[in-house]
Amino acid sequence: MTFSFDNTYARLPARFFAPVSPTRVRAPRVVKINRPLAAELGLDADELGSPEGAQVLGGNAAPAGADPIALAYAGHQFGVFVPQLGDGRAMLLGEVVGKNGRRVDIQLKGSGPTPFSRRGDGRAALGPVLREYIVSEAMAALGVPTTRALAAVITGEPVRREEMLPGAVLTRVAASHIRVGTFEFFAARDDREALTTLASYSLRRHYPDATGTGNDALALLERVVHAQANLVAMWLGVGFVHGVMNTDNTAISGETIDYGPCAFLDEYDPNKTFSSIDRGGRYAFANQPRIAQWNLTRLAEALLPLLADDDDQAVRLATERLERFSTIFAAAHGRVMRAKLGLAREEADDSALATDLLINMASSGVDYTLLFRALCAATEDRFTDERVAALFAQPQAFHDWSQRWRSRLAREDVPTDARAAAMRLANPRFIPRNHRVAQAIDAAVRQDDFAPFETLVRVLGRPYQDQPELMQLADPPRQEERVLQTFCGT
């Protein structure tokens, strides 16, 4: 196997990670190779999918140049600080630089126990591996910053969860696996030297244009605040609920990471949760911006000793950056919603226009994705309003809103066909509908049938295009198909 590894993280001080060895599995079998991603990374997809590739991707053999490590980090989990977490079921094989010049981590997830496993088996079941593959690749196609899935491998060994399930390993690609919790790990140990090293490394790796200010920690905080604000705005635009926004699941790179109990809205409900472990609604759909700022505050606290020698000044500098989150998020979310509504420029009442539509949708339980895609057609054909209004319990509420919307559109000199085309690039036809993801997983796990998984991945690779032959995958679930809870899979 040929990976052109250049492992910069493994060259950091030894306390940043633990060396690990792959844990052999009985009979690894490749079930999916992401050929376009492999090409981007300069990897041979046929080689990855070969029997030899299965040995590497299953964790039985390390390729030349790999330096397998498990990363150390801490984290706030549902608001409670855990001083040591770390990669308990994953190992970082190494880093490669793709054809686009971007450096990425190649990680095996579900590859066996590590020194951070905390009595866990270090394994992954097939269902969560397929879920992460489907959703992370869908997010990439939707244009949302995300970790990627390079491969999925069945291990040939069962794992015990609530029942015995087929084991699997996901090959994950990420800009890095540095998290807010990585900084918390060293802050909890009062390890200023490690914090300084990590801040400078993270800034050089992810935001090289921000180096040279003389205060790497402050520059990093500023950039991560900006990246997370924009990321969460994009989540809301596609109706995504992360489900477990702990600080150890908050990437410094600004990518979406760790697709455990994630889900997408069917009907619009700002208080919607899916995760079986989020009993208090901490990570509900509309709570995500607030939680992102809370997580960033934990990053700022970890960085305080590096921001300034004077404690009061350090707090002031951190507070100033954190307070910018709301403004950055509001601007980013405003751009997202204007695009969804077909508005080419910003006006003062645009936020109220979007908010009023969402309120009406929530009161009627209108499907989030279906409604906004329907507006793309409505902007071309006013008679479509009747069909859209029929989605609401009070159709007149939509008609009243539509009059305001059309009046707002009329203030812009944009050709109708151009506006509709732009809206179709902001409002997907296809998202990973929770029931379709569940059906694909069930077919693979129960029947070793990967055809529904393959079909779903293929369709979600073109989410903004109408694909008439598979339009049923865009339909909301019937009542008996609704997914009410999702599970972490660990």
C-alpha positions as CSV (number, residue, x, y, z in Angstrom):
1,M,0.0,0.0,0.0
2,T,1.4,3.4,-1.0
3,F,0.6,6.4,1.3
4,S,3.0,9.3,1.1
5,F,2.9,9.9,4.8
6,D,4.4,13.1,6.4
7,N,3.4,12.7,10.1
8,T,3.8,16.1,11.7
9,Y,1.5,15.4,14.7
10,A,3.5,12.3,15.6
11,R,6.6,14.5,15.8
12,L,5.0,16.6,18.6
13,P,6.0,15.8,22.3
14,A,5.2,12.3,23.4
15,R,2.5,13.3,25.9
16,F,0.3,14.5,23.0
17,F,-0.5,10.9,22.1
18,A,0.1,7.2,22.8
19,P,1.7,4.9,20.3
20,V,-0.6,2.0,19.3
21,S,-0.4,-1.2,17.3
22,P,-3.2,-2.4,15.0
23,T,-5.4,-5.1,16.5
24,R,-5.8,-7.9,14.1
25,V,-9.3,-8.9,12.9
26,R,-10.4,-12.3,11.6
27,A,-11.5,-11.6,8.0
28,P,-11.5,-8.0,6.8
29,R,-13.6,-7.3,3.7
30,V,-13.9,-4.0,1.9
31,V,-17.5,-3.0,1.4
32,K,-16.9,0.5,0.1
33,I,-14.1,2.6,-1.3
34,N,-14.6,6.3,-1.9
35,R,-13.0,6.5,-5.3
36,P,-13.3,10.2,-5.9
37,L,-11.8,11.0,-2.5
38,A,-9.0,8.5,-3.1
39,A,-8.2,10.2,-6.3
40,E,-8.1,13.6,-4.5
41,L,-5.6,12.2,-2.1
42,G,-3.4,10.6,-4.8
43,L,-4.3,7.1,-3.6
44,D,-5.0,4.1,-5.8
45,A,-8.6,3.0,-5.2
46,D,-8.1,-0.4,-6.8
47,E,-5.2,-1.0,-4.4
48,L,-7.3,0.1,-1.5
49,G,-10.1,-2.3,-2.5
50,S,-7.8,-5.2,-2.9
51,P,-7.3,-8.0,-0.4
52,E,-4.1,-6.4,0.7
53,G,-6.0,-3.1,1.0
54,A,-8.5,-4.8,3.3
55,Q,-5.7,-5.9,5.6
56,V,-4.5,-2.3,6.0
57,L,-8.0,-0.7,6.2
58,G,-9.1,-3.4,8.6
59,G,-6.1,-2.7,10.9
60,N,-4.2,-6.0,10.3
61,A,-1.2,-4.3,8.8
62,A,0.3,-0.8,8.9
63,P,1.4,0.6,5.5
64,A,4.9,1.8,5.0
65,G,5.5,5.2,6.6
66,A,2.6,4.9,9.0
67,D,3.1,5.9,12.6
68,P,0.0,4.7,14.4
69,I,-1.0,6.8,17.4
70,A,-4.0,7.5,19.6
71,L,-4.5,11.2,20.4
72,A,-4.9,12.4,23.9
73,Y,-7.7,14.8,24.7
74,A,-10.2,15.7,27.4
75,G,-13.7,17.2,27.1
76,H,-16.9,18.5,28.5
77,Q,-19.6,15.9,27.9
78,F,-23.1,17.3,28.3
79,G,-21.5,20.1,30.4
80,V,-19.5,17.8,32.7
81,F,-15.7,17.9,32.4
82,V,-13.9,14.6,31.9
83,P,-10.1,15.3,32.3
84,Q,-9.0,12.3,30.1
85,L,-10.8,10.9,27.1
86,G,-8.7,10.4,24.0
87,D,-9.0,8.1,21.0
88,G,-10.5,5.0,22.7
89,R,-11.3,3.2,19.4
90,A,-9.3,4.9,16.8
91,M,-5.8,5.2,15.6
92,L,-4.2,7.9,13.4
93,L,-2.2,6.1,10.7
94,G,-0.6,9.3,9.5
95,E,-0.9,12.4,7.4
96,V,-0.9,12.9,3.6
97,V,-1.0,15.9,1.4
98,G,-3.6,15.6,-1.3
99,K,-3.4,16.9,-4.9
100,N,-5.0,20.1,-3.8
101,G,-2.1,20.8,-1.4
102,R,-4.2,20.2,1.8
103,R,-2.8,18.1,4.6
104,V,-5.2,15.6,6.0
105,D,-5.2,12.8,8.7
106,I,-5.9,9.2,7.7
107,Q,-7.5,7.5,10.7
108,L,-9.0,4.1,11.3
109,K,-12.1,4.2,13.5
110,G,-13.1,1.0,15.2
111,S,-9.6,-0.4,15.0
112,G,-9.4,-1.8,18.5
113,P,-8.5,-0.8,22.1
114,T,-5.9,1.9,22.9
115,P,-4.5,3.2,26.2
116,F,-7.5,5.6,26.2
117,S,-10.2,3.0,25.8
118,R,-11.5,3.2,29.4
119,R,-12.6,-0.5,29.5
120,G,-14.2,-0.3,26.1
121,D,-13.6,-2.8,23.3
122,G,-12.3,-0.2,20.9
123,R,-14.5,-1.6,18.1
124,A,-17.2,-0.3,16.0
125,A,-20.4,-2.0,14.7
126,L,-21.2,-1.9,11.0
127,G,-24.3,0.3,11.5
128,P,-22.5,3.4,12.9
129,V,-19.7,3.0,10.4
130,L,-22.3,3.1,7.5
131,R,-24.1,6.0,9.1
132,E,-20.9,8.0,9.3
133,Y,-20.0,7.2,5.8
134,I,-23.5,8.2,4.4
135,V,-23.9,11.4,6.4
136,S,-20.3,12.7,6.2
137,E,-20.3,12.2,2.4
138,A,-23.7,13.8,2.1
139,M,-22.5,16.8,4.1
140,A,-19.5,17.2,1.8
141,A,-21.8,17.1,-1.2
142,L,-24.1,19.7,0.5
143,G,-21.0,22.0,0.8
144,V,-20.8,21.8,4.6
145,P,-17.2,21.5,6.1
146,T,-16.8,17.9,7.3
147,T,-14.6,15.0,7.9
148,R,-14.8,12.5,5.1
149,A,-15.1,8.7,4.7
150,L,-12.5,7.0,2.6
151,A,-13.5,3.4,3.2
152,A,-15.7,1.0,5.1
153,V,-14.5,-2.5,6.0
154,I,-16.3,-5.4,7.7
155,T,-14.0,-7.2,10.1
156,G,-15.5,-10.7,10.1
157,E,-15.9,-10.5,13.8
158,P,-18.9,-9.6,15.9
159,V,-19.1,-6.8,18.5
160,R,-21.4,-6.8,21.5
161,R,-23.7,-3.9,22.0
162,E,-27.3,-4.4,23.0
163,E,-27.0,-7.5,20.8
164,M,-24.2,-9.1,18.7
165,L,-23.6,-7.1,15.6
166,P,-21.1,-7.3,12.7
167,G,-17.9,-5.4,13.4
168,A,-16.5,-2.8,11.0
169,V,-13.8,-0.2,10.6
170,L,-14.2,3.3,9.0
171,T,-11.3,5.0,7.4
172,R,-11.8,8.7,8.2
173,V,-10.1,11.6,6.6
174,A,-10.0,14.9,8.5
175,A,-8.1,18.2,8.2
176,S,-6.9,17.1,11.7
177,H,-8.3,15.5,14.8
178,I,-7.4,18.4,17.1
179,R,-10.4,19.3,19.2
180,V,-11.3,21.9,21.9
181,G,-10.9,19.0,24.2
182,T,-7.3,18.6,23.2
183,F,-6.6,22.0,24.6
184,E,-8.6,21.2,27.7
185,F,-6.5,18.1,28.3
186,F,-3.3,20.2,28.7
187,A,-5.0,23.1,30.5
188,A,-6.3,20.6,33.1
189,R,-2.7,19.6,33.7
190,D,-1.5,23.2,33.9
191,D,0.9,22.3,31.0
192,R,1.6,25.7,29.5
193,E,4.4,24.4,27.4
194,A,2.1,21.9,25.7
195,L,-0.6,24.5,25.2
196,T,1.9,26.9,23.6
197,T,3.1,24.1,21.2
198,L,-0.4,23.0,20.4
199,A,-1.7,26.5,19.7
200,S,1.2,27.3,17.4
201,Y,1.0,24.0,15.6
202,S,-2.8,24.3,15.1
203,L,-2.5,27.8,13.8
204,R,0.2,26.9,11.3
205,R,-1.7,23.8,10.1
206,H,-5.2,25.3,9.8
207,Y,-4.9,29.1,9.6
208,P,-1.4,29.8,8.2
209,D,-2.4,33.2,7.0
210,A,-3.0,34.2,10.6
211,T,0.5,33.5,11.8
212,G,3.0,36.2,12.6
213,T,0.8,38.3,14.9
214,G,3.0,37.6,17.9
215,N,0.1,36.0,19.7
216,D,-0.7,32.6,18.2
217,A,-3.2,31.6,20.9
218,L,-5.3,34.8,20.3
219,A,-5.1,34.4,16.6
220,L,-6.2,30.8,16.9
221,L,-9.1,31.6,19.1
222,E,-10.3,34.3,16.7
223,R,-10.2,32.0,13.7
224,V,-11.9,29.1,15.5
225,V,-14.7,31.3,16.7
226,H,-15.2,32.4,13.1
227,A,-15.0,28.9,11.7
228,Q,-17.5,27.4,14.2
229,A,-20.0,30.3,13.8
230,N,-20.1,29.7,10.0
231,L,-20.2,25.9,10.4
232,V,-23.3,25.9,12.7
233,A,-25.0,28.4,10.4
234,M,-24.6,25.9,7.6
235,W,-25.9,23.1,9.8
236,L,-29.1,25.0,10.4
237,G,-29.4,25.7,6.7
238,V,-29.7,22.0,5.9
239,G,-31.6,21.0,9.0
240,F,-28.8,19.1,10.6
241,V,-28.8,18.1,14.3
242,H,-25.4,17.0,15.5
243,G,-26.8,15.3,18.6
244,V,-23.6,15.3,20.8
245,M,-21.9,18.7,20.6
246,N,-19.4,17.9,23.4
247,T,-16.1,19.8,23.4
248,D,-14.3,16.7,22.4
249,N,-16.5,16.7,19.2
250,T,-15.7,20.3,18.4
251,A,-12.9,20.4,15.8
252,I,-10.4,23.3,15.7
253,S,-10.4,23.0,11.9
254,G,-14.1,24.0,11.8
255,E,-15.2,20.7,10.3
256,T,-18.1,18.6,11.4
257,I,-16.7,15.6,13.3
258,D,-18.2,12.5,14.9
259,Y,-21.5,11.5,13.4
260,G,-22.9,9.5,16.3
261,P,-26.5,10.2,17.1
262,C,-26.8,12.8,14.4
263,A,-30.0,13.3,12.3
264,F,-31.8,15.7,9.9
265,L,-35.0,17.4,10.5
266,D,-38.1,16.1,8.9
267,E,-40.8,18.5,10.1
268,Y,-39.3,21.8,11.3
269,D,-39.1,22.0,15.1
270,P,-36.5,24.3,16.7
271,N,-36.6,22.1,19.9
272,K,-36.1,18.9,18.1
273,T,-33.6,16.3,19.5
274,F,-33.0,12.8,18.3
275,S,-30.1,11.5,20.4
276,S,-31.2,8.9,23.0
277,I,-28.6,10.4,25.5
278,D,-29.8,14.0,25.1
279,R,-32.6,13.8,27.6
280,G,-32.7,17.5,28.5
281,G,-32.5,18.9,24.9
282,R,-29.1,20.4,25.5
283,Y,-28.2,19.9,21.9
284,A,-31.5,20.5,20.2
285,F,-31.6,21.9,16.7
286,A,-32.0,25.6,17.6
287,N,-29.7,25.3,20.6
288,Q,-26.7,24.5,18.5
289,P,-25.4,28.1,18.1
290,R,-25.5,28.7,21.8
291,I,-23.7,25.4,22.5
292,A,-21.1,26.2,20.0
293,Q,-20.4,29.5,21.8
294,W,-20.3,27.6,25.1
295,N,-17.8,25.2,23.7
296,L,-15.7,28.1,22.4
297,T,-15.7,29.6,25.8
298,R,-14.1,26.4,27.1
299,L,-11.4,26.8,24.4
300,A,-10.8,30.4,25.5
301,E,-10.5,29.3,29.2
302,A,-7.9,26.8,28.2
303,L,-5.9,29.4,26.2
304,L,-6.1,32.2,28.9
305,P,-2.6,31.7,30.2
306,L,-1.3,32.3,26.7
307,L,-3.4,35.3,25.7
308,A,-1.7,37.8,28.0
309,D,0.6,37.9,31.1
310,D,-2.0,40.0,33.0
311,D,-5.1,37.9,33.9
312,D,-7.5,40.8,33.5
313,Q,-6.2,41.6,30.1
314,A,-6.3,37.9,29.0
315,V,-10.0,37.7,30.1
316,R,-10.8,40.9,28.2
317,L,-9.1,39.7,25.0
318,A,-10.9,36.3,25.2
319,T,-14.3,38.0,26.0
320,E,-14.0,40.3,23.0
321,R,-13.4,37.4,20.6
322,L,-16.2,35.3,22.1
323,E,-18.7,38.1,21.9
324,R,-18.1,38.3,18.2
325,F,-19.5,34.9,17.8
326,S,-23.1,36.1,17.8
327,T,-22.5,38.7,15.2
328,I,-20.6,36.4,13.0
329,F,-23.2,33.7,13.3
330,A,-26.1,36.1,12.7
331,A,-24.4,37.3,9.5
332,A,-23.6,33.8,8.3
333,H,-27.1,32.5,9.1
334,G,-28.6,35.5,7.4
335,R,-26.6,34.7,4.2
336,V,-27.8,31.1,4.4
337,M,-31.5,32.1,4.8
338,R,-31.4,34.8,2.1
339,A,-30.0,32.2,-0.3
340,K,-32.7,29.8,0.7
341,L,-35.4,32.4,0.1
342,G,-33.9,33.7,-3.2
343,L,-32.8,37.1,-1.9
344,A,-29.8,38.5,-3.7
345,R,-29.0,41.4,-1.3
346,E,-29.5,42.2,2.4
347,E,-32.4,44.3,3.7
348,A,-33.3,45.2,7.3
349,D,-36.4,43.1,7.5
350,D,-35.0,39.9,5.9
351,S,-34.4,38.2,9.3
352,A,-38.0,38.8,10.3
353,L,-39.3,37.4,7.0
354,A,-37.3,34.2,7.5
355,T,-38.2,33.9,11.2
356,D,-41.9,34.3,10.5
357,L,-41.9,31.6,7.9
358,L,-40.1,29.3,10.4
359,I,-42.6,30.0,13.1
360,N,-45.5,29.1,10.7
361,M,-43.7,25.9,9.7
362,A,-43.1,24.9,13.3
363,S,-46.8,25.5,14.2
364,S,-47.9,23.2,11.3
365,G,-45.1,20.7,11.4
366,V,-44.1,21.4,7.8
367,D,-41.2,19.4,6.4
368,Y,-38.1,21.6,6.4
369,T,-36.4,20.4,3.2
370,L,-39.6,19.9,1.3
371,L,-40.9,23.4,2.0
372,F,-37.8,25.2,0.9
373,R,-37.4,23.1,-2.2
374,A,-41.0,23.9,-3.0
375,L,-40.2,27.6,-2.8
376,C,-37.8,27.2,-5.7
377,A,-40.7,26.3,-7.9
378,A,-43.0,28.9,-6.4
379,T,-40.6,31.7,-7.3
380,E,-41.2,30.7,-11.0
381,D,-44.9,30.0,-10.8
382,R,-47.2,31.9,-8.5
383,F,-49.9,29.2,-8.9
384,T,-47.6,26.8,-7.0
385,D,-48.5,28.8,-3.9
386,E,-51.7,26.8,-3.5
387,R,-49.8,23.5,-3.3
388,V,-47.3,25.0,-0.8
389,A,-50.0,26.5,1.3
390,A,-51.7,23.1,1.6
391,L,-48.7,21.9,3.7
392,F,-49.8,24.3,6.4
393,A,-52.6,23.7,9.0
394,Q,-53.6,27.3,8.3
395,P,-53.0,27.8,4.6
396,Q,-53.8,31.5,4.8
397,A,-50.8,32.0,7.1
398,F,-48.6,31.0,4.2
399,H,-50.5,33.1,1.7
400,D,-50.0,36.1,3.9
401,W,-46.3,35.4,4.3
402,S,-46.0,34.7,0.5
403,Q,-47.3,38.2,-0.3
404,R,-44.6,39.7,1.8
405,W,-42.0,37.4,0.3
406,R,-43.1,38.3,-3.3
407,S,-43.0,41.9,-2.5
408,R,-39.5,41.6,-1.2
409,L,-38.4,39.6,-4.3
410,A,-39.9,42.3,-6.5
411,R,-37.5,44.9,-5.1
412,E,-34.6,43.1,-6.8
413,D,-34.0,43.1,-10.5
414,V,-33.1,39.4,-10.8
415,P,-34.5,37.3,-13.7
416,T,-36.9,34.7,-12.4
417,D,-35.1,31.7,-14.0
418,A,-31.7,32.9,-12.5
419,R,-33.3,33.3,-9.1
420,A,-34.9,29.8,-9.2
421,A,-31.6,28.2,-10.3
422,A,-29.7,29.9,-7.5
423,M,-32.3,28.8,-5.0
424,R,-32.0,25.2,-6.1
425,L,-28.3,25.4,-5.2
426,A,-29.2,26.5,-1.7
427,N,-32.1,24.1,-1.1
428,P,-31.3,20.4,-1.5
429,R,-33.8,18.0,-3.0
430,F,-32.1,15.1,-1.2
431,I,-30.8,14.9,2.4
432,P,-30.0,11.8,4.4
433,R,-33.5,11.2,5.5
434,N,-33.3,9.4,8.8
435,H,-35.6,6.6,7.8
436,R,-33.7,6.0,4.6
437,V,-30.4,5.8,6.5
438,A,-32.0,3.3,8.9
439,Q,-33.3,1.2,6.1
440,A,-29.9,1.1,4.3
441,I,-28.2,0.1,7.6
442,D,-30.7,-2.5,8.4
443,A,-30.4,-4.2,5.0
444,A,-26.6,-4.3,5.3
445,V,-26.5,-5.5,8.9
446,R,-29.4,-8.0,8.8
447,Q,-29.1,-9.3,5.2
448,D,-25.6,-8.4,4.0
449,D,-27.3,-6.3,1.3
450,F,-25.4,-3.2,0.5
451,A,-27.5,-2.2,-2.5
452,P,-29.7,0.4,-0.5
453,F,-26.5,1.8,1.0
454,E,-24.9,2.2,-2.4
455,T,-28.0,3.8,-3.9
456,L,-28.3,6.3,-1.0
457,V,-24.7,7.3,-1.2
458,R,-24.9,7.8,-5.0
459,V,-28.1,9.9,-4.8
460,L,-26.8,12.0,-1.9
461,G,-23.6,12.7,-3.9
462,R,-25.9,15.1,-6.0
463,P,-28.2,16.5,-3.4
464,Y,-29.2,19.7,-5.3
465,Q,-30.1,17.9,-8.5
466,D,-33.5,16.4,-9.4
467,Q,-33.1,12.6,-9.9
468,P,-36.6,11.6,-11.0
469,E,-35.8,7.9,-11.1
470,L,-35.2,7.9,-7.3
471,M,-37.4,10.7,-6.2
472,Q,-38.9,8.5,-3.5
473,L,-35.6,9.0,-1.5
474,A,-36.6,12.7,-1.2
475,D,-40.0,12.0,0.3
476,P,-40.6,12.6,4.0
477,P,-41.3,9.4,6.1
478,R,-44.7,8.0,6.6
479,Q,-45.8,8.0,10.2
480,E,-44.7,4.4,10.7
481,E,-41.3,5.2,9.2
482,R,-40.4,8.1,11.4
483,V,-37.1,7.9,13.3
484,L,-37.7,9.3,16.8
485,Q,-34.3,8.4,18.4
486,T,-30.8,7.9,17.2
487,F,-28.0,6.2,19.1
488,C,-24.3,6.8,19.6
489,G,-23.1,3.3,18.7
490,T,-20.3,3.0,21.2
